[in-house]
């Protein structure tokens, strides 16, 4: 099967009206959308999703940010999806992100960095199942 990855257009992207432009860039880069919805994470959702960062000093700020408004979550399909999507979004810190990447274009800071991309095939599967029921993934 073609590889899949999981993404979220984070609250800052939705607030700034960047949903359309970011999705256009994603699909123009060869990713097929196989699941997508607009939802708002609860505090409990965000604490669970980002549990790996629980001990980090920015954890509280991260949970506040990710729950302050709706996000667009999606599952994307493409050969080499995880790695290619991380290349497309660019470095976590937009100051380090390459020209033309989504974070270079749309992210404000290392904290408010516009988009999420899974960091492994295993996490892509876990994160997709966290956000979507089986019947929502095509
Ligand atoms: P992401 O890599 O998708 O997942 C972890 C998130 O934590 C990261 O995006 C940022 O939104 C946030 N983050 C990472 N490093 C920092 C930092 N130094 N300060 C604030 N937020 C951060």
Boltz pocket constraint, residues with backbone or C-beta under 6 A from the ligand:
constraints:
  - pocket:
      binder: B
      contacts: [[A, 53], [A, 58], [A, 61], [A, 62], [A, 92], [A, 110], [A, 111], [A, 112], [A, 113], [A, 115], [A, 116], [A, 117]]
      max_distance: 6.0
